[in-house]
Amino acid sequence: MAIFIQRCRAQYAAVTLTTAFARFNLALILAALAGETFRLCFVWKMLKQASDAATFGIAMAVMGSFQIAFRLCVGWLGDRYGPLRVVMCTFLIQAIVAGTLSVMLIEGHDSPIAVIALLGAFGACMGARDPVSLAAVASLVPTHWVTKAMGLRGAVSSATSVIGPVFAGIALAVLGADGGCSAVHRCFFSRGCF
């Protein structure tokens, strides 16, 4: 009987961890799609207000360069603070940044230094999340499933990087720049508080 109870507990734990991994993966998919949508919607809004293609290019370059730099350099954050905590912090930081930038644009406060710093923070969170999320996989699935879960996480990450810009373009066409930015803010806030 004791062996049966131990097996039942092990099965329950595996189901729970698998559910936790599925929820984590879903949160990361939503964050990737929301990040691409915000990037396109916000920069499109900037382009419409400034009517300057250079502004559009600079904003995209700032977010992209911070995203690449942080993807390469921040693996130690997960080791030091715990990967799940770091991922949740990126959700919250992106929610705050998306809300702040949206309010700044609506109110007409367009300090270039503040906008560049906030866009850099947004891109940094996008870049930091991918490598740290792979480290978090080991804590969400049983040991014998880690390799498969990491492979699935990598495949989903690659797929969302391809689908993200398409999704962002559709969101911009359907919701407009203002609607897209506010939808992203709500998505990040709900994922961060999750």
C-alpha positions in Angstrom: 0.0 0.0 0.0 2.8 2.4 0.9 4.4 1.8 -2.6 1.1 2.6 -4.3 0.7 5.8 -2.3 4.3 6.9 -3.2 3.6 6.2 -6.9 0.3 8.2 -6.7 2.2 11.1 -5.1 4.9 10.9 -7.7 2.3 11.0 -10.5 0.4 13.9 -8.9 3.7 15.8 -8.5 4.5 15.1 -12.2 1.1 16.4 -13.3 1.4 19.5 -11.1 4.9 20.2 -12.5 3.7 19.7 -16.0 0.8 22.1 -15.5 3.2 24.6 -14.0 5.5 24.3 -17.1 2.5 24.7 -19.4 1.4 27.8 -17.6 4.9 29.2 -17.6 5.3 28.5 -21.3 1.9 30.2 -22.1 3.0 33.2 -20.1 6.2 33.4 -22.1 4.3 33.1 -25.4 2.0 35.9 -24.4 4.9 38.0 -23.3 6.8 37.5 -26.6 3.7 38.4 -28.7 2.9 41.3 -26.5 6.5 42.5 -26.7 6.5 42.5 -30.4 3.1 44.2 -30.5 4.2 46.9 -28.2 7.4 47.5 -30.1 5.5 48.0 -33.3 2.5 49.9 -31.9 4.5 52.3 -29.8 7.1 53.1 -32.5 4.3 53.5 -35.1 2.7 56.0 -32.8 6.0 57.8 -32.5 6.4 57.9 -36.2 2.9 59.3 -36.7 3.5 62.1 -34.1 7.1 63.0 -35.2 6.6 62.3 -38.9 10.3 61.4 -39.0 11.6 58.1 -40.3 14.8 58.6 -38.4 12.9 58.6 -35.1 11.3 55.3 -36.1 14.7 53.8 -36.9 16.3 55.0 -33.7 13.5 53.7 -31.5 13.7 50.2 -33.2 17.5 50.2 -33.0 17.5 51.1 -29.3 15.0 48.3 -28.4 16.8 45.8 -30.6 20.3 46.6 -29.4 19.3 46.3 -25.7 17.4 43.1 -26.4 20.5 41.5 -28.1 23.0 42.8 -25.5 20.9 41.5 -22.6 20.3 38.2 -24.3 24.0 37.7 -24.4 25.0 39.0 -20.9 22.4 38.3 -18.3 22.5 34.5 -17.7 24.0 35.2 -14.2 20.8 37.0 -13.1 18.9 33.7 -13.0 21.8 32.0 -11.1 21.9 34.8 -8.5 18.2 35.6 -8.0 16.4 32.6 -9.2 15.2 32.2 -12.8 11.4 32.3 -12.0 11.8 35.5 -10.0 13.8 37.1 -12.8 11.2 36.2 -15.4 8.4 37.6 -13.2 10.4 40.8 -12.7 10.7 41.2 -16.5 6.9 40.9 -16.8 6.4 43.6 -14.1 9.1 45.9 -15.5 7.6 45.7 -19.0 4.1 46.4 -17.6 5.5 49.6 -15.9 7.5 50.7 -19.0 4.6 50.1 -21.4 2.2 52.0 -19.2 4.7 54.9 -18.6 5.5 55.2 -22.3 1.8 55.1 -23.3 1.0 57.8 -20.8 3.9 59.9 -21.9 2.8 59.7 -25.5 -0.8 60.5 -24.7 0.1 63.4 -22.5 2.6 64.8 -25.0 5.6 64.4 -22.7 8.2 63.2 -25.2 11.6 63.7 -23.5 14.0 61.9 -25.8 16.3 60.7 -23.0 13.4 59.3 -21.0 11.9 57.6 -24.0 15.2 56.1 -25.0 15.9 54.9 -21.5 12.4 53.3 -21.2 12.7 51.7 -24.7 16.1 50.3 -23.6 14.6 48.9 -20.5 11.8 47.3 -22.5 14.2 45.7 -24.9 16.5 44.6 -22.1 13.6 42.7 -20.5 12.7 41.0 -23.8 16.4 39.9 -24.1 16.9 38.8 -20.5 13.8 36.7 -20.4 14.7 34.0 -23.0 18.0 32.7 -21.6 16.7 32.9 -18.0 13.4 31.1 -18.9 15.4 28.1 -20.1 17.1 27.9 -16.8 13.7 28.0 -15.1 12.6 24.9 -16.9 14.5 22.6 -14.6 12.5 23.7 -11.6 9.2 23.1 -13.4 9.4 19.6 -14.6 10.7 16.3 -13.2 14.4 15.6 -13.8 13.8 13.0 -16.5 11.7 15.5 -18.5 14.1 18.4 -18.5 15.7 17.7 -21.9 12.3 17.4 -23.6 10.9 20.4 -21.8 14.0 22.5 -22.8 13.6 21.4 -26.4 10.0 22.3 -26.4 10.7 25.7 -24.8 13.4 26.4 -27.4 11.0 25.4 -30.2 8.2 27.6 -28.9 10.6 30.5 -28.4 11.8 30.2 -32.1 8.2 30.0 -33.3 7.1 33.0 -31.4 10.0 35.1 -32.7 8.8 34.3 -36.2 5.1 34.7 -35.5 5.5 37.7 -33.2 6.0 40.4 -36.0 3.0 38.9 -38.0 0.8 39.0 -34.9 2.0 42.6 -34.1 1.1 43.8 -37.6 -2.4 42.2 -37.3 -2.8 43.8 -33.8 -1.8 47.2 -35.2 -4.2 46.9 -38.1 -7.1 45.8 -35.9 -6.6 47.7 -32.6 -4.6 50.7 -33.9 -1.5 52.0 -32.1 -3.3 53.2 -29.0 -5.4 50.0 -28.6 -2.3 47.9 -29.1 -0.3 49.7 -26.5 -3.0 49.5 -23.9 -3.7 45.8 -24.6 0.0 45.1 -24.2 0.1 46.9 -20.8 -2.8 44.8 -19.6 -1.3 41.6 -20.8 2.1 42.3 -19.1 0.4 43.3 -15.9 -1.8 40.2 -15.8 1.2 37.9 -16.6 3.4 39.7 -14.0 0.8 39.4 -11.3 0.2 35.7 -12.3 
